[in-house]
Each structure stands twice: as C-alpha cells, then as structure tokens.
C-alpha cells in the first residue's frame, strides 16, 4: 500500500492505495465521487474522462499513484460554487444533450477541455474532439448543440 495525495475538485485528499489502483477506482471507491463512470475498461468509451492538471485523461488508464500531487477535476467539480449546474452542464440540459446520462460526465469533461483550448469551436471541431467519447443514445446532434451553446454561439432551434 502507498499513500497517494492529490487535490480533487479544489480539496486536498489522501488515501492508501495499492499500486494497481486505477484513478477511476480511487475517485469512485476511495473518495465516493461516483460521477466518473466506468464504461468499457478499455479506454474506448470516454465515460471516465477527468482533468489532470487541466488536461483530459481517461481515468481508467491511469494509476492513482501516477497522478500523486496533481490537480484532478471530476464532473462533480464542474458545478458552480452554489451547487447549481455549471455553464456547460446547463447547456447539456437545455439542449437535451443527454438521454440515459451514462456518457454525460465524460462528454462534459471532454467538452470543457475543448472549450479551454478552443473557446469558439466549429461543429467540425467539436465532432473531431469528441471522437474518443461514445454515446449510444443521442446520435450526438444535441451534444454538439450543447457545446456550441456553452461557447456562446447561437445554435439552430430544437
């Protein structure tokens, strides 16, 4: 067992982990942050995306001990300080960018990374950036609208 310390959603955390503990396990089981989902265990679906030092990472492919000392942000950290939905989360709700909701945390986290890199992406930019995230329900159309809306761009009516 190794003690791993990091900052998660702005709060310092520390816990004992085995060397093989994945970041997604540490977040879900160790910290109770269950918004980060495990979808495929093969890094194909993107449901487990979190930010590590500001970069999107599939947390099912990273050991918790490898991000010791890092700043980690999960879907729970995307809300406003008062607990209300953040801009991107609200855009997903407003534009019906979710159905079953399983992929939504990863989609939001990946979209947030895109908007940090490119504040005014085109539809093609959004589609390209989200290629590593799979949604079985929505067909992506409303996800794209949500991301464009969150970037302050006008989107076509529903």
C-alpha positions as CSV (number, residue, x, y, z in Angstrom):
1,X,0.0,0.0,0.0
2,X,1.1,3.5,-0.8
3,X,-0.2,6.8,0.4
4,X,-1.4,8.9,-2.5
5,X,-2.2,12.6,-2.1
6,X,-3.6,15.0,-4.7
7,X,-6.1,17.8,-5.0
8,X,-9.5,16.8,-6.2
9,X,-12.0,19.5,-7.2
10,X,-10.0,22.0,-5.2
11,X,-9.7,19.9,-2.0
12,X,-6.6,18.1,-0.8
13,X,-7.2,14.4,-0.4
14,X,-5.0,11.5,0.7
15,X,-5.6,7.7,0.9
16,X,-3.8,4.4,1.0
17,X,-3.9,2.6,-2.4
18,X,-2.4,-0.5,-4.0
19,X,-0.1,0.2,-6.8
20,X,-2.6,-1.2,-9.3
21,X,-5.4,1.1,-8.2
22,X,-6.7,3.0,-11.2
23,X,-7.5,6.7,-10.9
24,X,-11.2,5.9,-11.6
25,X,-11.3,3.4,-8.7
26,X,-9.6,5.9,-6.4
27,X,-12.2,8.5,-7.3
28,X,-15.3,6.3,-7.1
29,X,-14.4,3.9,-4.4
30,X,-11.9,5.8,-2.3
31,X,-13.4,9.3,-2.5
32,X,-17.1,8.4,-3.2
33,X,-17.1,10.6,-6.4
34,X,-19.2,8.3,-8.5
35,X,-20.0,10.8,-11.3
36,X,-16.9,9.5,-13.1
37,X,-18.2,6.4,-14.8
38,X,-16.6,3.1,-15.9
39,X,-18.0,2.1,-19.2
40,X,-15.7,-0.2,-21.1
41,X,-12.4,-0.8,-19.1
42,X,-10.5,-0.5,-22.4
43,X,-10.3,3.3,-22.8
44,X,-12.6,3.2,-25.8
45,X,-15.8,4.9,-24.5
46,X,-14.6,8.1,-22.6
47,X,-17.2,7.8,-19.8
48,X,-14.3,8.1,-17.3
49,X,-12.7,11.3,-18.5
50,X,-11.4,13.7,-15.8
51,X,-9.0,16.5,-15.9
52,X,-5.5,16.0,-14.5
53,X,-3.6,19.3,-14.3
54,X,-6.0,20.8,-16.8
55,X,-5.8,18.0,-19.4
56,X,-8.5,15.5,-20.2
57,X,-7.5,12.0,-19.2
58,X,-9.3,8.7,-19.4
59,X,-9.1,7.7,-15.7
60,X,-9.4,4.0,-16.4
61,X,-6.0,4.1,-18.0
62,X,-4.0,5.9,-15.3
63,X,-2.9,4.6,-11.9
64,X,-3.8,6.8,-9.0
65,X,-0.2,6.8,-7.8
66,X,0.9,8.2,-11.1
67,X,-1.1,11.4,-10.5
68,X,0.1,11.9,-7.0
69,X,0.5,15.7,-6.3
70,X,-1.7,16.6,-9.3
71,X,-4.8,18.7,-9.6
72,X,-7.7,16.5,-10.6
73,X,-11.2,17.8,-11.6
74,X,-14.2,15.5,-11.9
75,X,-17.7,16.1,-13.1
76,X,-18.6,17.0,-9.5
77,X,-16.2,19.9,-9.8
78,X,-17.9,21.3,-12.8
79,X,-20.8,22.7,-10.8
80,X,-21.0,26.3,-9.7
81,X,-19.9,27.2,-6.1
82,X,-23.5,27.3,-5.0
83,X,-24.1,23.8,-6.3
84,X,-26.1,24.8,-9.4
85,X,-25.1,23.4,-12.8
86,X,-22.1,25.0,-14.5
87,X,-22.5,26.6,-17.9
88,X,-21.6,23.5,-19.8
89,X,-23.7,21.2,-17.7
90,X,-26.7,23.6,-18.1
91,X,-26.2,23.7,-21.9
92,X,-26.3,19.9,-21.9
93,X,-29.6,20.1,-20.0
94,X,-31.0,22.9,-22.1
95,X,-30.2,21.3,-25.4
96,X,-31.1,17.7,-24.4
97,X,-27.5,16.6,-24.8
98,X,-28.1,13.5,-22.7
99,X,-30.6,10.7,-22.6
100,X,-29.5,7.8,-20.3
101,X,-26.8,10.0,-18.9
102,X,-24.1,7.3,-18.7
103,X,-21.7,9.1,-21.1
104,X,-22.6,12.6,-20.0
105,X,-19.8,13.1,-17.4
106,X,-17.1,12.1,-19.9
107,X,-18.8,14.2,-22.6
108,X,-18.9,17.2,-20.3
109,X,-15.3,16.8,-19.2
110,X,-14.0,16.4,-22.7
111,X,-16.1,19.3,-24.0
112,X,-14.8,21.5,-21.2
113,X,-11.2,20.6,-22.3
114,X,-12.1,21.5,-25.8
115,X,-13.5,24.9,-24.8
116,X,-10.5,25.6,-22.7
117,X,-8.3,25.0,-25.8
118,X,-10.7,26.5,-28.4
119,X,-13.3,28.9,-26.9
120,X,-15.2,29.2,-30.2
121,X,-15.1,25.8,-31.9
122,X,-16.9,24.9,-35.1
123,X,-19.2,22.0,-35.3
124,X,-16.4,20.1,-37.1
125,X,-14.0,20.9,-34.2
126,X,-16.5,19.6,-31.6
127,X,-17.1,16.4,-33.6
128,X,-13.4,15.8,-34.0
129,X,-12.6,16.5,-30.3
130,X,-15.3,14.2,-29.1
131,X,-14.3,11.2,-31.2
132,X,-12.9,9.4,-28.1
133,X,-16.3,9.6,-26.4
134,X,-19.1,7.1,-27.2
135,X,-22.8,7.8,-26.8
136,X,-25.3,5.0,-27.6
137,X,-28.4,7.1,-27.1
138,X,-28.3,10.6,-28.5
139,X,-26.8,10.5,-32.0
140,X,-24.5,13.3,-30.9
141,X,-26.6,16.1,-32.6
142,X,-27.7,17.7,-29.3
143,X,-24.4,17.2,-27.6
144,X,-22.8,19.3,-30.4
145,X,-25.5,21.9,-30.0
146,X,-24.9,22.0,-26.2
147,X,-21.1,22.5,-26.6
148,X,-21.6,25.3,-29.2
149,X,-24.2,26.9,-27.0
150,X,-21.9,26.8,-24.0
151,X,-19.2,28.5,-26.1
152,X,-21.7,31.4,-26.6
153,X,-22.5,30.6,-30.1
154,X,-26.1,30.6,-31.5
155,X,-27.4,27.2,-32.3
156,X,-30.4,26.3,-34.5
157,X,-33.7,25.8,-32.8
158,X,-34.5,22.3,-31.5
